[in-house]
Structure formats: C-alpha cells, structure tokens
Amino acid sequence: MRILLTGFNEFGGLEYNPSEVIVKELAERLKFSESYSLLVEVLPTEFYKAGMRIRELMETFKPDVVIGLGVAVDRHFIQLERIALNLMDTVVPDNAGAIYAGTQIVPDGPLAYLATLPLDKMRARIQSLGLPVEISNHAGTYVCNNVFYLARHETERLGLNIRCGFIHIPPFASENRTTNHHRLGLSPHQIIKAIEACIDVLQETTASENRLRRNQSN
C-alpha cells in the first residue's frame, strides 16, 4: 500500500505547525514498514502552491491512500473530515498574502466531495485508545480544505480508486493554557498514535477488500 501523507508549514504567527512535526515524526517511525510505502510532504500554507504540489504528488507517486493533516488551533480533539467544499473564503491571508472571498477552487467542479476514508472505523479505533475524536462535516474554507478538495478532484479526474481524506489535529497540549483545570490539545505522542491507528485501519480495510475480490473471482 502506497500512502501519501501531507502536513503544512507554519502560518499565521505560529512558531511551527504541529502537522509538520507529526508527519516528519511518522516518516521516521514508519520508514521501515514492510506493509506499506510512505511518502511524506510538508506543503506550503499557500492556496496556489499547495494545490499545485498535491496534484503533482498524486500524479508521480500514484498513491493508494492520501491523508492530509492540518492543525485546527481552536480544537482539542482529532477531527476526521467528511466533506471538502469547492470554496476558498477567508479573511486571513495565506503565506503568500492571498485572500479569497467566495471563490471556487475548481470553477467547473462539483460543490463538494466526500472523503473516501473509512471514517467510522477510524473514529472507533481512535476512541479505543481513549483519545477524543469527532467526524466533522466542515473542513473550513482555508488551505486545508483547498488541498482536501483538490486531492479528491484528482482522484476523480484521473479515475483513481483510492482512499482520500483529511484530518485536522489540535495544537500540542503543552502549548495551551489550562482552563478550568482542563488542558486543551493533545500531546505529540497521542496524535501520532491516533494517526498510526488510522493507517492500521486502512491497511486492514484494504487487505479485507483484496480478500473479498479474490474470493469473488474464484
């Protein structure tokens, strides 16, 4: 199984982007896996460059799975995204200074795409680790959603039968203030375990589907 895993560089005054830290750590932890080939890329937090790069990566690497990671600074849980909108709309500029208002990502594209990741199974597996997780119906309208939408658009344009989706992660807990004795965010270790759990689910799901196809062909 060939997995493309992406994160983003720092933006909006952040000292660093937790998604960049997580994908780099996963690249080290999983580089000797015999079950899958992992390609990790840190994308620029820019609408145009990130969109161009995700399409290039998909055409050249030809992944079986695409997982995008991004940080949601106001969340304290893992957020599995269900829907990518064909929309760029933000008052906060990207790292190139670009601002869009009600602009379609792909002018003739569909309004939205659904993720093709097994979200329910991924959520259940993360919950089994005792970690907070939700399935979200809105990936926002910033660069995260832009990459999610374009990745799904490429799967349709290229006729690829692959798993594709996006996961928002919270900031690291150690960088958040304590509110009412509750520490917001998750540790890097917790987030890594959650993403590894998602990859395990994908591997198991793919193996199960392959067995089913072999049985049907016999």
Kinemage of the C-alpha trace (Angstrom):
@kinemage 1
@onewidth
@group {chain A} dominant
@subgroup {mainchain}
@vectorlist {calphas} color= white
{ca met a 1} P 0.000 0.000 0.000
{ca arg a 2} L 1.386 3.367 -1.053
{ca ile a 3} L 0.444 6.168 1.352
{ca leu a 4} L 0.841 9.885 0.707
{ca leu a 5} L 0.790 11.812 3.998
{ca thr a 6} L 0.950 15.604 3.975
{ca gly a 7} L 1.206 18.368 6.547
{ca phe a 8} L 1.724 22.139 6.375
{ca asn a 9} L 4.427 24.584 7.374
{ca glu a 10} L 3.927 27.342 9.928
{ca phe a 11} L 1.400 30.118 9.278
{ca gly a 12} L -0.468 32.923 10.984
{ca gly a 13} L 2.236 33.706 13.502
{ca leu a 14} L 2.666 30.121 14.725
{ca glu a 15} L 6.233 29.266 15.699
{ca tyr a 16} L 5.735 25.936 13.974
{ca asn a 17} L 2.876 23.851 12.614
{ca pro a 18} L 2.049 20.710 14.633
{ca ser a 19} L 1.044 18.899 11.427
{ca glu a 20} L 4.598 19.337 10.106
{ca val a 21} L 6.046 17.913 13.324
{ca ile a 22} L 3.695 14.921 13.220
{ca val a 23} L 4.265 13.918 9.583
{ca lys a 24} L 8.040 14.171 9.967
{ca glu a 25} L 7.954 12.015 13.086
{ca leu a 26} L 5.733 9.455 11.354
{ca ala a 27} L 8.130 9.361 8.403
{ca glu a 28} L 10.890 8.295 10.789
{ca arg a 29} L 8.788 5.830 12.762
{ca leu a 30} L 7.286 4.088 9.729
{ca lys a 31} L 10.105 4.219 7.179
{ca phe a 32} L 11.000 0.554 7.656
{ca ser a 33} L 7.450 -0.757 7.383
{ca glu a 34} L 7.086 -3.879 5.270
{ca ser a 35} L 3.344 -3.342 4.865
{ca tyr a 36} L 3.308 -0.016 3.054
{ca ser a 37} L 5.393 2.653 1.385
{ca leu a 38} L 5.009 6.077 2.990
{ca leu a 39} L 5.703 9.375 1.218
{ca val a 40} L 5.612 12.431 3.466
{ca glu a 41} L 5.422 16.014 2.218
{ca val a 42} L 5.206 19.321 4.087
{ca leu a 43} L 3.121 21.632 1.924
{ca pro a 44} L 3.388 25.424 1.908
{ca thr a 45} L 0.417 27.121 3.547
{ca glu a 46} L -0.456 28.799 0.274
{ca phe a 47} L -3.553 28.133 -1.804
{ca tyr a 48} L -1.842 28.056 -5.199
{ca lys a 49} L 1.436 26.307 -4.361
{ca ala a 50} L -0.136 23.704 -2.079
{ca gly a 51} L -2.778 22.921 -4.694
{ca met a 52} L -0.200 22.514 -7.434
{ca arg a 53} L 2.001 20.332 -5.256
{ca ile a 54} L -0.690 17.891 -4.124
{ca arg a 55} L -1.643 17.290 -7.756
{ca glu a 56} L 1.988 16.734 -8.741
{ca leu a 57} L 2.497 14.283 -5.904
{ca met a 58} L -0.568 12.267 -6.811
{ca glu a 59} L 0.417 12.025 -10.464
{ca thr a 60} L 4.009 10.984 -9.758
{ca phe a 61} L 3.667 8.830 -6.609
{ca lys a 62} L 0.340 7.244 -7.617
{ca pro a 63} L -0.729 6.541 -4.026
{ca asp a 64} L -3.330 4.067 -2.845
{ca val a 65} L -4.141 6.354 0.083
{ca val a 66} L -3.938 10.123 0.530
{ca ile a 67} L -4.168 11.570 4.045
{ca gly a 68} L -3.812 15.291 4.588
{ca leu a 69} L -3.083 16.671 8.055
{ca gly a 70} L -3.638 20.228 9.218
{ca val a 71} L -3.908 21.990 12.557
{ca ala a 72} L -7.183 23.361 13.940
{ca val a 73} L -5.953 25.852 16.523
{ca asp a 74} L -9.277 26.062 18.365
{ca arg a 75} L -9.789 22.298 18.802
{ca his a 76} L -8.698 19.847 21.478
{ca phe a 77} L -9.604 16.641 19.625
{ca ile a 78} L -8.834 14.734 16.427
{ca gln a 79} L -11.224 15.837 13.690
{ca leu a 80} L -11.883 13.446 10.790
{ca glu a 81} L -13.200 15.489 7.889
{ca arg a 82} L -16.118 14.138 5.869
{ca ile a 83} L -16.621 16.869 3.255
{ca ala a 84} L -14.379 19.043 1.075
{ca leu a 85} L -16.060 22.171 -0.282
{ca asn a 86} L -15.334 23.778 -3.631
{ca leu a 87} L -14.751 27.090 -1.902
{ca met a 88} L -11.964 29.460 -0.865
{ca asp a 89} L -13.213 32.076 1.562
{ca thr a 90} L -11.095 33.671 4.268
{ca val a 91} L -10.186 36.993 5.833
{ca val a 92} L -6.827 35.603 6.929
{ca pro a 93} L -4.229 35.675 4.135
{ca asp a 94} L -2.204 32.615 3.293
{ca asn a 95} L 1.595 32.734 3.492
{ca ala a 96} L 1.735 34.345 0.048
{ca gly a 97} L -0.641 37.092 1.169
{ca ala a 98} L -3.566 35.762 -0.889
{ca ile a 99} L -7.132 36.337 0.316
{ca tyr a 100} L -10.192 34.857 -1.381
{ca ala a 101} L -13.857 35.685 -0.888
{ca gly a 102} L -16.446 33.167 -2.077
{ca thr a 103} L -14.153 31.829 -4.826
{ca gln a 104} L -14.490 28.352 -6.270
{ca ile a 105} L -11.391 26.147 -6.151
{ca val a 106} L -12.313 24.475 -9.436
{ca pro a 107} L -14.715 26.685 -11.437
{ca asp a 108} L -16.475 23.791 -13.172
{ca gly a 109} L -16.063 21.312 -10.314
{ca pro a 110} L -18.778 19.856 -8.084
{ca leu a 111} L -19.880 21.744 -4.998
{ca ala a 112} L -18.329 19.162 -2.665
{ca tyr a 113} L -16.580 15.817 -2.411
{ca leu a 114} L -16.949 13.176 0.288
{ca ala a 115} L -13.885 11.659 1.883
{ca thr a 116} L -13.259 8.071 0.834
{ca leu a 117} L -11.547 7.076 4.086
{ca pro a 118} L -13.336 4.581 6.389
{ca leu a 119} L -14.176 7.343 8.856
{ca asp a 120} L -16.431 5.348 11.194
{ca lys a 121} L -13.814 2.624 11.636
{ca met a 122} L -11.066 5.189 12.120
{ca arg a 123} L -13.098 7.031 14.736
{ca ala a 124} L -13.832 3.798 16.609
{ca arg a 125} L -10.161 2.805 16.598
{ca ile a 126} L -9.041 6.209 17.934
{ca gln a 127} L -11.747 6.080 20.604
{ca ser a 128} L -10.451 2.661 21.657
{ca leu a 129} L -7.173 4.403 22.519
{ca gly a 130} L -9.033 6.719 24.888
{ca leu a 131} L -8.427 9.751 22.676
{ca pro a 132} L -11.024 12.417 21.800
{ca val a 133} L -12.162 12.281 18.172
{ca glu a 134} L -15.075 13.536 16.075
{ca ile a 135} L -16.241 13.257 12.483
{ca ser a 136} L -16.655 16.778 11.117
{ca asn a 137} L -18.807 17.842 8.186
{ca his a 138} L -16.847 21.014 7.502
{ca ala a 139} L -13.111 21.252 6.742
{ca gly a 140} L -13.269 25.047 6.621
{ca thr a 141} L -12.512 27.217 3.602
{ca tyr a 142} L -8.789 27.800 4.108
{ca val a 143} L -5.765 25.976 2.640
{ca cys a 144} L -6.565 22.674 4.408
{ca asn a 145} L -9.895 22.398 2.642
{ca asn a 146} L -8.274 23.538 -0.600
{ca val a 147} L -5.804 20.635 -0.541
{ca phe a 148} L -8.516 18.175 0.532
{ca tyr a 149} L -10.785 19.232 -2.335
{ca leu a 150} L -8.043 19.165 -4.972
{ca ala a 151} L -6.819 15.750 -3.829
{ca arg a 152} L -10.333 14.370 -4.192
{ca his a 153} L -10.749 16.167 -7.518
{ca glu a 154} L -7.590 14.499 -8.792
{ca thr a 155} L -8.852 11.060 -7.795
{ca glu a 156} L -11.945 11.673 -9.894
{ca arg a 157} L -10.112 13.301 -12.812
{ca leu a 158} L -7.550 10.510 -13.003
{ca gly a 159} L -10.113 7.779 -12.376
{ca leu a 160} L -8.253 6.529 -9.308
{ca asn a 161} L -9.935 4.064 -6.972
{ca ile a 162} L -8.097 5.220 -3.854
{ca arg a 163} L -8.782 6.275 -0.279
{ca cys a 164} L -8.527 10.017 0.208
{ca gly a 165} L -9.338 12.367 3.066
{ca phe a 166} L -8.219 14.950 5.574
{ca ile a 167} L -7.643 15.006 9.329
{ca his a 168} L -7.424 18.102 11.496
{ca ile a 169} L -5.284 17.756 14.610
{ca pro a 170} L -5.309 20.041 17.679
{ca pro a 171} L -2.367 22.096 18.924
{ca phe a 172} L 0.027 20.367 21.278
{ca ala a 173} L -1.282 20.409 24.836
{ca ser a 174} L 1.952 21.741 26.302
{ca glu a 175} L 1.468 24.997 24.411
{ca asn a 176} L -2.060 25.748 25.655
{ca arg a 177} L -3.219 27.457 28.787
{ca thr a 178} L -5.085 25.496 31.435
{ca thr a 179} L -8.744 26.446 31.591
{ca asn a 180} L -10.892 25.188 34.480
{ca his a 181} L -8.186 22.625 35.226
{ca his a 182} L -8.581 21.172 31.738
{ca arg a 183} L -5.538 21.172 29.496
{ca leu a 184} L -6.502 21.821 25.871
{ca gly a 185} L -4.894 19.974 22.996
{ca leu a 186} L -3.127 16.605 22.803
{ca ser a 187} L 0.476 15.551 23.191
{ca pro a 188} L 2.534 14.745 20.077
{ca his a 189} L 2.643 11.118 21.229
{ca gln a 190} L -1.164 10.935 21.421
{ca ile a 191} L -1.615 12.446 17.973
{ca ile a 192} L 0.970 10.099 16.467
{ca lys a 193} L -0.819 7.098 17.990
{ca ala a 194} L -4.108 8.334 16.530
{ca ile a 195} L -2.698 8.699 13.006
{ca glu a 196} L -0.947 5.338 13.252
{ca ala a 197} L -4.296 3.830 14.267
{ca cys a 198} L -5.901 5.347 11.163
{ca ile a 199} L -3.170 3.848 8.968
{ca asp a 200} L -3.687 0.451 10.624
{ca val a 201} L -7.414 0.647 9.851
{ca leu a 202} L -6.660 1.498 6.232
{ca gln a 203} L -4.251 -1.404 5.936
{ca glu a 204} L -6.783 -3.814 7.444
{ca thr a 205} L -9.595 -2.477 5.262
{ca thr a 206} L -7.513 -2.790 2.106
{ca ala a 207} L -6.481 -6.358 2.987
{ca ser a 208} L -10.107 -7.299 3.649
{ca glu a 209} L -11.255 -5.803 0.337
{ca asn a 210} L -8.491 -7.628 -1.534
{ca arg a 211} L -9.519 -10.948 0.040
{ca leu a 212} L -13.143 -10.312 -0.930
{ca arg a 213} L -12.189 -9.563 -4.529
{ca arg a 214} L -10.088 -12.737 -4.726
{ca asn a 215} L -12.961 -14.836 -3.360
{ca gln a 216} L -15.406 -13.315 -5.817
{ca ser a 217} L -13.097 -14.051 -8.738
{ca asn a 218} L -12.697 -17.739 -7.763
